[in-house]
Amino acid sequence: ARAAAAAVRAKAETVGLEKAAAAAGLVRKETPALTARGQALGDLGTGGALEETAFSLPEKAMSEPVRTSSGWAVLRVLEKKPFDPAELEKQKAQIAASLRQQKQSELFRAFVVEARDRVFVVTELPPQGSG
């Protein structure tokens, strides 16, 4: 599978990734939008080597074959969007509120689990006769 991915990459250098994939009976796929670190790379999923390769590639460059959870892939980065400090400032309050809500939900779930563990069921015993 690795050799097949390398062959697709080599052919893509001359005819393009779309045609090279089709000639090998494969389908070229694209993430629907920009993808941030920690997010799945489309059908490829996530993984340290996959993410490291994707985020270290310059725009328009193709990677060497990369191991994925389902086989091998050749990546090409179409666009990179640099970090925008002004955009972060605009979204900072919303991000903080979202993180606070997430933390509150986690704490509440932990409280419920602990409370459930402390509760026990008492079975009523019939009264014992004297005698």
Chimera marker file (.cmm) of the C-alpha trace (Angstrom):
<marker_set name="trace">
<marker id="1" x="0.000" y="0.000" z="0.000" r="1" g="1" b="0" radius="0.5"/>
<marker id="2" x="2.893" y="2.336" z="0.779" r="1" g="1" b="0" radius="0.5"/>
<marker id="3" x="4.470" y="1.598" z="-2.613" r="1" g="1" b="0" radius="0.5"/>
<marker id="4" x="1.138" y="2.296" z="-4.330" r="1" g="1" b="0" radius="0.5"/>
<marker id="5" x="0.864" y="5.639" z="-2.521" r="1" g="1" b="0" radius="0.5"/>
<marker id="6" x="4.432" y="6.493" z="-3.560" r="1" g="1" b="0" radius="0.5"/>
<marker id="7" x="3.595" y="5.624" z="-7.177" r="1" g="1" b="0" radius="0.5"/>
<marker id="8" x="0.517" y="7.883" z="-7.084" r="1" g="1" b="0" radius="0.5"/>
<marker id="9" x="2.635" y="10.695" z="-5.657" r="1" g="1" b="0" radius="0.5"/>
<marker id="10" x="5.294" y="10.264" z="-8.362" r="1" g="1" b="0" radius="0.5"/>
<marker id="11" x="2.694" y="10.261" z="-11.141" r="1" g="1" b="0" radius="0.5"/>
<marker id="12" x="0.913" y="13.263" z="-9.585" r="1" g="1" b="0" radius="0.5"/>
<marker id="13" x="4.091" y="15.305" z="-10.050" r="1" g="1" b="0" radius="0.5"/>
<marker id="14" x="3.503" y="15.198" z="-13.819" r="1" g="1" b="0" radius="0.5"/>
<marker id="15" x="-0.231" y="14.703" z="-14.406" r="1" g="1" b="0" radius="0.5"/>
<marker id="16" x="-1.761" y="16.084" z="-11.195" r="1" g="1" b="0" radius="0.5"/>
<marker id="17" x="-3.143" y="14.369" z="-8.132" r="1" g="1" b="0" radius="0.5"/>
<marker id="18" x="-6.674" y="13.957" z="-9.504" r="1" g="1" b="0" radius="0.5"/>
<marker id="19" x="-5.528" y="12.064" z="-12.619" r="1" g="1" b="0" radius="0.5"/>
<marker id="20" x="-2.872" y="10.055" z="-10.769" r="1" g="1" b="0" radius="0.5"/>
<marker id="21" x="-5.418" y="8.877" z="-8.210" r="1" g="1" b="0" radius="0.5"/>
<marker id="22" x="-7.964" y="7.993" z="-10.900" r="1" g="1" b="0" radius="0.5"/>
<marker id="23" x="-5.353" y="6.021" z="-12.867" r="1" g="1" b="0" radius="0.5"/>
<marker id="24" x="-4.650" y="3.973" z="-9.723" r="1" g="1" b="0" radius="0.5"/>
<marker id="25" x="-8.373" y="3.383" z="-9.127" r="1" g="1" b="0" radius="0.5"/>
<marker id="26" x="-8.388" y="5.742" z="-6.149" r="1" g="1" b="0" radius="0.5"/>
<marker id="27" x="-10.408" y="8.829" z="-5.337" r="1" g="1" b="0" radius="0.5"/>
<marker id="28" x="-8.888" y="12.210" z="-4.551" r="1" g="1" b="0" radius="0.5"/>
<marker id="29" x="-10.686" y="13.734" z="-1.584" r="1" g="1" b="0" radius="0.5"/>
<marker id="30" x="-10.577" y="17.170" z="-0.051" r="1" g="1" b="0" radius="0.5"/>
<marker id="31" x="-11.493" y="18.475" z="3.393" r="1" g="1" b="0" radius="0.5"/>
<marker id="32" x="-14.652" y="20.591" z="3.085" r="1" g="1" b="0" radius="0.5"/>
<marker id="33" x="-13.059" y="23.586" z="4.813" r="1" g="1" b="0" radius="0.5"/>
<marker id="34" x="-9.906" y="24.728" z="6.545" r="1" g="1" b="0" radius="0.5"/>
<marker id="35" x="-8.909" y="22.268" z="9.249" r="1" g="1" b="0" radius="0.5"/>
<marker id="36" x="-7.341" y="23.212" z="12.571" r="1" g="1" b="0" radius="0.5"/>
<marker id="37" x="-4.911" y="21.138" z="14.611" r="1" g="1" b="0" radius="0.5"/>
<marker id="38" x="-6.685" y="18.395" z="16.498" r="1" g="1" b="0" radius="0.5"/>
<marker id="39" x="-9.513" y="18.118" z="13.972" r="1" g="1" b="0" radius="0.5"/>
<marker id="40" x="-9.999" y="15.138" z="11.687" r="1" g="1" b="0" radius="0.5"/>
<marker id="41" x="-8.478" y="15.502" z="8.230" r="1" g="1" b="0" radius="0.5"/>
<marker id="42" x="-11.607" y="14.437" z="6.353" r="1" g="1" b="0" radius="0.5"/>
<marker id="43" x="-11.932" y="10.671" z="5.913" r="1" g="1" b="0" radius="0.5"/>
<marker id="44" x="-8.311" y="10.199" z="6.995" r="1" g="1" b="0" radius="0.5"/>
<marker id="45" x="-9.199" y="10.903" z="10.609" r="1" g="1" b="0" radius="0.5"/>
<marker id="46" x="-6.577" y="12.053" z="13.096" r="1" g="1" b="0" radius="0.5"/>
<marker id="47" x="-3.124" y="10.981" z="14.094" r="1" g="1" b="0" radius="0.5"/>
<marker id="48" x="0.174" y="12.492" z="15.173" r="1" g="1" b="0" radius="0.5"/>
<marker id="49" x="2.123" y="11.699" z="12.001" r="1" g="1" b="0" radius="0.5"/>
<marker id="50" x="-0.780" y="12.737" z="9.798" r="1" g="1" b="0" radius="0.5"/>
<marker id="51" x="-1.256" y="16.060" z="11.562" r="1" g="1" b="0" radius="0.5"/>
<marker id="52" x="2.477" y="16.785" z="11.748" r="1" g="1" b="0" radius="0.5"/>
<marker id="53" x="2.837" y="16.155" z="8.030" r="1" g="1" b="0" radius="0.5"/>
<marker id="54" x="-0.194" y="18.245" z="7.086" r="1" g="1" b="0" radius="0.5"/>
<marker id="55" x="0.788" y="21.254" z="9.181" r="1" g="1" b="0" radius="0.5"/>
<marker id="56" x="4.460" y="21.215" z="8.201" r="1" g="1" b="0" radius="0.5"/>
<marker id="57" x="3.842" y="21.125" z="4.438" r="1" g="1" b="0" radius="0.5"/>
<marker id="58" x="4.078" y="24.382" z="2.506" r="1" g="1" b="0" radius="0.5"/>
<marker id="59" x="1.080" y="25.341" z="0.360" r="1" g="1" b="0" radius="0.5"/>
<marker id="60" x="0.712" y="23.348" z="-2.887" r="1" g="1" b="0" radius="0.5"/>
<marker id="61" x="3.436" y="20.848" z="-1.876" r="1" g="1" b="0" radius="0.5"/>
<marker id="62" x="2.751" y="17.090" z="-1.755" r="1" g="1" b="0" radius="0.5"/>
<marker id="63" x="3.820" y="14.874" z="1.088" r="1" g="1" b="0" radius="0.5"/>
<marker id="64" x="5.571" y="11.567" z="0.976" r="1" g="1" b="0" radius="0.5"/>
<marker id="65" x="3.187" y="8.688" z="1.775" r="1" g="1" b="0" radius="0.5"/>
<marker id="66" x="1.859" y="9.019" z="5.332" r="1" g="1" b="0" radius="0.5"/>
<marker id="67" x="0.540" y="6.153" z="7.447" r="1" g="1" b="0" radius="0.5"/>
<marker id="68" x="-3.114" y="6.569" z="8.463" r="1" g="1" b="0" radius="0.5"/>
<marker id="69" x="-5.440" y="4.385" z="10.507" r="1" g="1" b="0" radius="0.5"/>
<marker id="70" x="-6.790" y="2.828" z="7.299" r="1" g="1" b="0" radius="0.5"/>
<marker id="71" x="-3.663" y="2.637" z="5.138" r="1" g="1" b="0" radius="0.5"/>
<marker id="72" x="-1.489" y="5.233" z="3.410" r="1" g="1" b="0" radius="0.5"/>
<marker id="73" x="-2.213" y="8.707" z="2.049" r="1" g="1" b="0" radius="0.5"/>
<marker id="74" x="-0.522" y="11.438" z="0.058" r="1" g="1" b="0" radius="0.5"/>
<marker id="75" x="-1.386" y="14.924" z="1.300" r="1" g="1" b="0" radius="0.5"/>
<marker id="76" x="-1.346" y="18.251" z="-0.487" r="1" g="1" b="0" radius="0.5"/>
<marker id="77" x="-2.091" y="21.480" z="1.350" r="1" g="1" b="0" radius="0.5"/>
<marker id="78" x="-4.180" y="23.761" z="-0.830" r="1" g="1" b="0" radius="0.5"/>
<marker id="79" x="-4.359" y="26.740" z="1.511" r="1" g="1" b="0" radius="0.5"/>
<marker id="80" x="-2.990" y="27.866" z="4.846" r="1" g="1" b="0" radius="0.5"/>
<marker id="81" x="-4.565" y="30.613" z="6.887" r="1" g="1" b="0" radius="0.5"/>
<marker id="82" x="-2.140" y="32.305" z="9.290" r="1" g="1" b="0" radius="0.5"/>
<marker id="83" x="-3.074" y="33.011" z="12.889" r="1" g="1" b="0" radius="0.5"/>
<marker id="84" x="-4.972" y="36.294" z="13.192" r="1" g="1" b="0" radius="0.5"/>
<marker id="85" x="-4.623" y="37.967" z="16.626" r="1" g="1" b="0" radius="0.5"/>
<marker id="86" x="-7.421" y="40.454" z="15.838" r="1" g="1" b="0" radius="0.5"/>
<marker id="87" x="-9.841" y="37.594" z="15.087" r="1" g="1" b="0" radius="0.5"/>
<marker id="88" x="-8.885" y="35.915" z="18.374" r="1" g="1" b="0" radius="0.5"/>
<marker id="89" x="-9.665" y="39.131" z="20.261" r="1" g="1" b="0" radius="0.5"/>
<marker id="90" x="-13.098" y="39.263" z="18.610" r="1" g="1" b="0" radius="0.5"/>
<marker id="91" x="-13.880" y="35.665" z="19.586" r="1" g="1" b="0" radius="0.5"/>
<marker id="92" x="-12.145" y="35.563" z="22.981" r="1" g="1" b="0" radius="0.5"/>
<marker id="93" x="-15.303" y="36.157" z="25.064" r="1" g="1" b="0" radius="0.5"/>
<marker id="94" x="-17.274" y="33.526" z="23.114" r="1" g="1" b="0" radius="0.5"/>
<marker id="95" x="-14.447" y="30.977" z="23.425" r="1" g="1" b="0" radius="0.5"/>
<marker id="96" x="-14.105" y="31.645" z="27.173" r="1" g="1" b="0" radius="0.5"/>
<marker id="97" x="-17.863" y="31.252" z="27.699" r="1" g="1" b="0" radius="0.5"/>
<marker id="98" x="-17.872" y="28.003" z="25.727" r="1" g="1" b="0" radius="0.5"/>
<marker id="99" x="-14.952" y="26.601" z="27.738" r="1" g="1" b="0" radius="0.5"/>
<marker id="100" x="-16.631" y="27.653" z="31.016" r="1" g="1" b="0" radius="0.5"/>
<marker id="101" x="-19.867" y="25.912" z="29.981" r="1" g="1" b="0" radius="0.5"/>
<marker id="102" x="-17.946" y="22.777" z="29.024" r="1" g="1" b="0" radius="0.5"/>
<marker id="103" x="-16.118" y="22.737" z="32.377" r="1" g="1" b="0" radius="0.5"/>
<marker id="104" x="-19.376" y="23.250" z="34.295" r="1" g="1" b="0" radius="0.5"/>
<marker id="105" x="-20.968" y="20.336" z="32.444" r="1" g="1" b="0" radius="0.5"/>
<marker id="106" x="-17.997" y="18.097" z="33.219" r="1" g="1" b="0" radius="0.5"/>
<marker id="107" x="-18.098" y="19.040" z="36.919" r="1" g="1" b="0" radius="0.5"/>
<marker id="108" x="-21.846" y="18.448" z="37.112" r="1" g="1" b="0" radius="0.5"/>
<marker id="109" x="-21.487" y="15.012" z="35.461" r="1" g="1" b="0" radius="0.5"/>
<marker id="110" x="-18.718" y="14.115" z="37.916" r="1" g="1" b="0" radius="0.5"/>
<marker id="111" x="-20.911" y="15.258" z="40.823" r="1" g="1" b="0" radius="0.5"/>
<marker id="112" x="-23.853" y="13.148" z="39.604" r="1" g="1" b="0" radius="0.5"/>
<marker id="113" x="-21.654" y="10.066" z="39.196" r="1" g="1" b="0" radius="0.5"/>
<marker id="114" x="-20.167" y="10.507" z="42.680" r="1" g="1" b="0" radius="0.5"/>
<marker id="115" x="-23.593" y="11.113" z="44.244" r="1" g="1" b="0" radius="0.5"/>
<marker id="116" x="-24.963" y="8.017" z="42.521" r="1" g="1" b="0" radius="0.5"/>
<marker id="117" x="-22.064" y="5.968" z="43.902" r="1" g="1" b="0" radius="0.5"/>
<marker id="118" x="-22.783" y="7.176" z="47.463" r="1" g="1" b="0" radius="0.5"/>
<marker id="119" x="-26.471" y="6.361" z="47.373" r="1" g="1" b="0" radius="0.5"/>
<marker id="120" x="-27.412" y="2.842" z="48.313" r="1" g="1" b="0" radius="0.5"/>
<marker id="121" x="-30.677" y="0.987" z="48.379" r="1" g="1" b="0" radius="0.5"/>
<marker id="122" x="-32.119" y="-0.085" z="51.727" r="1" g="1" b="0" radius="0.5"/>
<marker id="123" x="-34.257" y="-3.180" z="51.645" r="1" g="1" b="0" radius="0.5"/>
<marker id="124" x="-36.961" y="-3.259" z="54.251" r="1" g="1" b="0" radius="0.5"/>
<marker id="125" x="-36.899" y="-6.382" z="56.341" r="1" g="1" b="0" radius="0.5"/>
<marker id="126" x="-40.111" y="-7.837" z="57.757" r="1" g="1" b="0" radius="0.5"/>
<marker id="127" x="-40.521" y="-7.317" z="61.516" r="1" g="1" b="0" radius="0.5"/>
<marker id="128" x="-39.248" y="-10.195" z="63.597" r="1" g="1" b="0" radius="0.5"/>
<marker id="129" x="-41.666" y="-11.764" z="66.035" r="1" g="1" b="0" radius="0.5"/>
<marker id="130" x="-40.869" y="-12.180" z="69.688" r="1" g="1" b="0" radius="0.5"/>
<marker id="131" x="-40.428" y="-15.561" z="70.359" r="1" g="1" b="0" radius="0.5"/>
<link id1="1" id2="2" r="1" g="1" b="0" radius="0.2"/>
<link id1="2" id2="3" r="1" g="1" b="0" radius="0.2"/>
<link id1="3" id2="4" r="1" g="1" b="0" radius="0.2"/>
<link id1="4" id2="5" r="1" g="1" b="0" radius="0.2"/>
<link id1="5" id2="6" r="1" g="1" b="0" radius="0.2"/>
<link id1="6" id2="7" r="1" g="1" b="0" radius="0.2"/>
<link id1="7" id2="8" r="1" g="1" b="0" radius="0.2"/>
<link id1="8" id2="9" r="1" g="1" b="0" radius="0.2"/>
<link id1="9" id2="10" r="1" g="1" b="0" radius="0.2"/>
<link id1="10" id2="11" r="1" g="1" b="0" radius="0.2"/>
<link id1="11" id2="12" r="1" g="1" b="0" radius="0.2"/>
<link id1="12" id2="13" r="1" g="1" b="0" radius="0.2"/>
<link id1="13" id2="14" r="1" g="1" b="0" radius="0.2"/>
<link id1="14" id2="15" r="1" g="1" b="0" radius="0.2"/>
<link id1="15" id2="16" r="1" g="1" b="0" radius="0.2"/>
<link id1="16" id2="17" r="1" g="1" b="0" radius="0.2"/>
<link id1="17" id2="18" r="1" g="1" b="0" radius="0.2"/>
<link id1="18" id2="19" r="1" g="1" b="0" radius="0.2"/>
<link id1="19" id2="20" r="1" g="1" b="0" radius="0.2"/>
<link id1="20" id2="21" r="1" g="1" b="0" radius="0.2"/>
<link id1="21" id2="22" r="1" g="1" b="0" radius="0.2"/>
<link id1="22" id2="23" r="1" g="1" b="0" radius="0.2"/>
<link id1="23" id2="24" r="1" g="1" b="0" radius="0.2"/>
<link id1="24" id2="25" r="1" g="1" b="0" radius="0.2"/>
<link id1="25" id2="26" r="1" g="1" b="0" radius="0.2"/>
<link id1="26" id2="27" r="1" g="1" b="0" radius="0.2"/>
<link id1="27" id2="28" r="1" g="1" b="0" radius="0.2"/>
<link id1="28" id2="29" r="1" g="1" b="0" radius="0.2"/>
<link id1="29" id2="30" r="1" g="1" b="0" radius="0.2"/>
<link id1="30" id2="31" r="1" g="1" b="0" radius="0.2"/>
<link id1="31" id2="32" r="1" g="1" b="0" radius="0.2"/>
<link id1="32" id2="33" r="1" g="1" b="0" radius="0.2"/>
<link id1="33" id2="34" r="1" g="1" b="0" radius="0.2"/>
<link id1="34" id2="35" r="1" g="1" b="0" radius="0.2"/>
<link id1="35" id2="36" r="1" g="1" b="0" radius="0.2"/>
<link id1="36" id2="37" r="1" g="1" b="0" radius="0.2"/>
<link id1="37" id2="38" r="1" g="1" b="0" radius="0.2"/>
<link id1="38" id2="39" r="1" g="1" b="0" radius="0.2"/>
<link id1="39" id2="40" r="1" g="1" b="0" radius="0.2"/>
<link id1="40" id2="41" r="1" g="1" b="0" radius="0.2"/>
<link id1="41" id2="42" r="1" g="1" b="0" radius="0.2"/>
<link id1="42" id2="43" r="1" g="1" b="0" radius="0.2"/>
<link id1="43" id2="44" r="1" g="1" b="0" radius="0.2"/>
<link id1="44" id2="45" r="1" g="1" b="0" radius="0.2"/>
<link id1="45" id2="46" r="1" g="1" b="0" radius="0.2"/>
<link id1="46" id2="47" r="1" g="1" b="0" radius="0.2"/>
<link id1="47" id2="48" r="1" g="1" b="0" radius="0.2"/>
<link id1="48" id2="49" r="1" g="1" b="0" radius="0.2"/>
<link id1="49" id2="50" r="1" g="1" b="0" radius="0.2"/>
<link id1="50" id2="51" r="1" g="1" b="0" radius="0.2"/>
<link id1="51" id2="52" r="1" g="1" b="0" radius="0.2"/>
<link id1="52" id2="53" r="1" g="1" b="0" radius="0.2"/>
<link id1="53" id2="54" r="1" g="1" b="0" radius="0.2"/>
<link id1="54" id2="55" r="1" g="1" b="0" radius="0.2"/>
<link id1="55" id2="56" r="1" g="1" b="0" radius="0.2"/>
<link id1="56" id2="57" r="1" g="1" b="0" radius="0.2"/>
<link id1="57" id2="58" r="1" g="1" b="0" radius="0.2"/>
<link id1="58" id2="59" r="1" g="1" b="0" radius="0.2"/>
<link id1="59" id2="60" r="1" g="1" b="0" radius="0.2"/>
<link id1="60" id2="61" r="1" g="1" b="0" radius="0.2"/>
<link id1="61" id2="62" r="1" g="1" b="0" radius="0.2"/>
<link id1="62" id2="63" r="1" g="1" b="0" radius="0.2"/>
<link id1="63" id2="64" r="1" g="1" b="0" radius="0.2"/>
<link id1="64" id2="65" r="1" g="1" b="0" radius="0.2"/>
<link id1="65" id2="66" r="1" g="1" b="0" radius="0.2"/>
<link id1="66" id2="67" r="1" g="1" b="0" radius="0.2"/>
<link id1="67" id2="68" r="1" g="1" b="0" radius="0.2"/>
<link id1="68" id2="69" r="1" g="1" b="0" radius="0.2"/>
<link id1="69" id2="70" r="1" g="1" b="0" radius="0.2"/>
<link id1="70" id2="71" r="1" g="1" b="0" radius="0.2"/>
<link id1="71" id2="72" r="1" g="1" b="0" radius="0.2"/>
<link id1="72" id2="73" r="1" g="1" b="0" radius="0.2"/>
<link id1="73" id2="74" r="1" g="1" b="0" radius="0.2"/>
<link id1="74" id2="75" r="1" g="1" b="0" radius="0.2"/>
<link id1="75" id2="76" r="1" g="1" b="0" radius="0.2"/>
<link id1="76" id2="77" r="1" g="1" b="0" radius="0.2"/>
<link id1="77" id2="78" r="1" g="1" b="0" radius="0.2"/>
<link id1="78" id2="79" r="1" g="1" b="0" radius="0.2"/>
<link id1="79" id2="80" r="1" g="1" b="0" radius="0.2"/>
<link id1="80" id2="81" r="1" g="1" b="0" radius="0.2"/>
<link id1="81" id2="82" r="1" g="1" b="0" radius="0.2"/>
<link id1="82" id2="83" r="1" g="1" b="0" radius="0.2"/>
<link id1="83" id2="84" r="1" g="1" b="0" radius="0.2"/>
<link id1="84" id2="85" r="1" g="1" b="0" radius="0.2"/>
<link id1="85" id2="86" r="1" g="1" b="0" radius="0.2"/>
<link id1="86" id2="87" r="1" g="1" b="0" radius="0.2"/>
<link id1="87" id2="88" r="1" g="1" b="0" radius="0.2"/>
<link id1="88" id2="89" r="1" g="1" b="0" radius="0.2"/>
<link id1="89" id2="90" r="1" g="1" b="0" radius="0.2"/>
<link id1="90" id2="91" r="1" g="1" b="0" radius="0.2"/>
<link id1="91" id2="92" r="1" g="1" b="0" radius="0.2"/>
<link id1="92" id2="93" r="1" g="1" b="0" radius="0.2"/>
<link id1="93" id2="94" r="1" g="1" b="0" radius="0.2"/>
<link id1="94" id2="95" r="1" g="1" b="0" radius="0.2"/>
<link id1="95" id2="96" r="1" g="1" b="0" radius="0.2"/>
<link id1="96" id2="97" r="1" g="1" b="0" radius="0.2"/>
<link id1="97" id2="98" r="1" g="1" b="0" radius="0.2"/>
<link id1="98" id2="99" r="1" g="1" b="0" radius="0.2"/>
<link id1="99" id2="100" r="1" g="1" b="0" radius="0.2"/>
<link id1="100" id2="101" r="1" g="1" b="0" radius="0.2"/>
<link id1="101" id2="102" r="1" g="1" b="0" radius="0.2"/>
<link id1="102" id2="103" r="1" g="1" b="0" radius="0.2"/>
<link id1="103" id2="104" r="1" g="1" b="0" radius="0.2"/>
<link id1="104" id2="105" r="1" g="1" b="0" radius="0.2"/>
<link id1="105" id2="106" r="1" g="1" b="0" radius="0.2"/>
<link id1="106" id2="107" r="1" g="1" b="0" radius="0.2"/>
<link id1="107" id2="108" r="1" g="1" b="0" radius="0.2"/>
<link id1="108" id2="109" r="1" g="1" b="0" radius="0.2"/>
<link id1="109" id2="110" r="1" g="1" b="0" radius="0.2"/>
<link id1="110" id2="111" r="1" g="1" b="0" radius="0.2"/>
<link id1="111" id2="112" r="1" g="1" b="0" radius="0.2"/>
<link id1="112" id2="113" r="1" g="1" b="0" radius="0.2"/>
<link id1="113" id2="114" r="1" g="1" b="0" radius="0.2"/>
<link id1="114" id2="115" r="1" g="1" b="0" radius="0.2"/>
<link id1="115" id2="116" r="1" g="1" b="0" radius="0.2"/>
<link id1="116" id2="117" r="1" g="1" b="0" radius="0.2"/>
<link id1="117" id2="118" r="1" g="1" b="0" radius="0.2"/>
<link id1="118" id2="119" r="1" g="1" b="0" radius="0.2"/>
<link id1="119" id2="120" r="1" g="1" b="0" radius="0.2"/>
<link id1="120" id2="121" r="1" g="1" b="0" radius="0.2"/>
<link id1="121" id2="122" r="1" g="1" b="0" radius="0.2"/>
<link id1="122" id2="123" r="1" g="1" b="0" radius="0.2"/>
<link id1="123" id2="124" r="1" g="1" b="0" radius="0.2"/>
<link id1="124" id2="125" r="1" g="1" b="0" radius="0.2"/>
<link id1="125" id2="126" r="1" g="1" b="0" radius="0.2"/>
<link id1="126" id2="127" r="1" g="1" b="0" radius="0.2"/>
<link id1="127" id2="128" r="1" g="1" b="0" radius="0.2"/>
<link id1="128" id2="129" r="1" g="1" b="0" radius="0.2"/>
<link id1="129" id2="130" r="1" g="1" b="0" radius="0.2"/>
<link id1="130" id2="131" r="1" g="1" b="0" radius="0.2"/>
</marker_set>
